[in-house]
């Protein structure tokens, strides 16, 4: 299919130079196509183009790299099964190619021959890495959050739902909680000026304190699974556990890998 980019369709057992690609900063290989990011921020592609994954506006295969249409400022590319992702320096992600399951993340299931922007479901977060799997895409943000779009028949989107519930735009994966240093500075029995109300509640409650800004809050189930993770940037912060089953939960408020406060939350 010409995915080696050497101007031929011949398999090679020794390395050959890709035609016309210089000052390359990153490369990516898909099922049968290859992507190249150059130092000038342009993206180039070669190989199979049956679904428009080369992003040049047609479905013609090519055995030498051609420039992806309309994209500049590219810092990273990822190649999936007949589709491609391109991350720009401004944090936006663009995609081209096969879109049967919504893996392009543009809100449709329509194949794209030229790059379209991935729906910015992450709002104020900035994407720093994009990865293309066979039929789903994954995005990492500056906050450590993970978003995914595309096929979800085995739960590969990580949002706690599966059985063919595909998504055509990015959904946030359930946060994965990592172990924390157990250096507790305060706990719920101290006179720390932190108030959670109402507690018990129907799942929505407020946390009020002037001393917890820029802290991280995690809420855990009784089995230890993290069900909520958020950064607190104001003196009053809402926690919404209304989608969780009734019962007891535990929280940790931490900063600089120190646990500042621990306590219990009751959802009725």
Secondary structure, DSSP 8 states (H G I E B T S, - for coil): --TT-SSS----SS----TT--SEEEEEE-SSEEEEEETTS-EEEEE--TTSTT-SSS---EEEEEE-TT--SEEEEEE-SSEEEEEETTS-EEEEE--TTSTT-SSS---EEEEEE---TTTT--EEEEEE-SSEEEEEETTS-EEEEE--TTSTT-SS--SS--EEEEEE-----------BS--TTS--S-EEESSSBSSEEEEE-SS-TTEEEEEE-TTS-EEEEEEE-SSEEEEE-TTS-SEEEEEEEEETTEEEEEEEEEE-
